[in-house]
């Protein structure tokens, strides 16, 4: 009898390149005593449904069945680790690499490498700004504040003032990004209702939506992502009410 299983679903979601990478990872980092990890991984790859009774029958007599839950958790952890490394090496996964580098700051800080940590923070802040990842930018700013307070500078107030000004700006950008992202999601939901043939969204409702959220005025702090969500929101709104000329203006 089959039922949903998180590990099985995870393994079944892998494409061929990911499966090959996971096998290489397991062969490298799993000891001889843990070969059951690789065996079970391959077993799940070759099954079309998760069937616990069939699994127990196919591995009858194996001691690992007594602690199957623990073994499955270990496989899930190792598959997750290998997928992280696989995606870390992807050419366009700059955001994942940024987060990985930010997590490394704690290692350098705990080693007492404060100057090196500060250099890393400055580089990471530039990357976070370029990617418009304002949450990560705020994490970097928090680290910078900590280093200033830990430093032996007699008067750190000037440095702290700059940090606080930068944090204020990052918070404003993050707020703007969330605002226009949420508005984009709302108008997309309205469009879906229209497409699915339910009771249509009335023109008056769309116009009130635009007015209520002051969408006739461009964002105060424009950035590529913020501008994208702003213009896409307007484009979809005007498409719903069939004002096609305005729709094309914001495409």
Buried (B, 14 or more C-beta within 10 A) or exposed (E): EEEEBEBBEBBBEBEEEBBEBBBEBBEEEBEEEBEBBBBBBBBBBEBEEBBEEBBEEEBEEBEBEEEBEEBBEBBBEBBEBBBEEBEEEEEEBEBBBBBEBBEEBEEBBEEEBBEEBBEBBEEBBEBBBEBBBBEBBBBBBEBBBBBBEEEEEEEBEEBBEEBEEBBEBBBEBBEBBEBBBEBBEBBEEBBEEBEEEEEEBEEEEBEEBBEEBEBEEEBEEEBEBBEBBBBBBBBBBBBBBEBEEBBEEBE
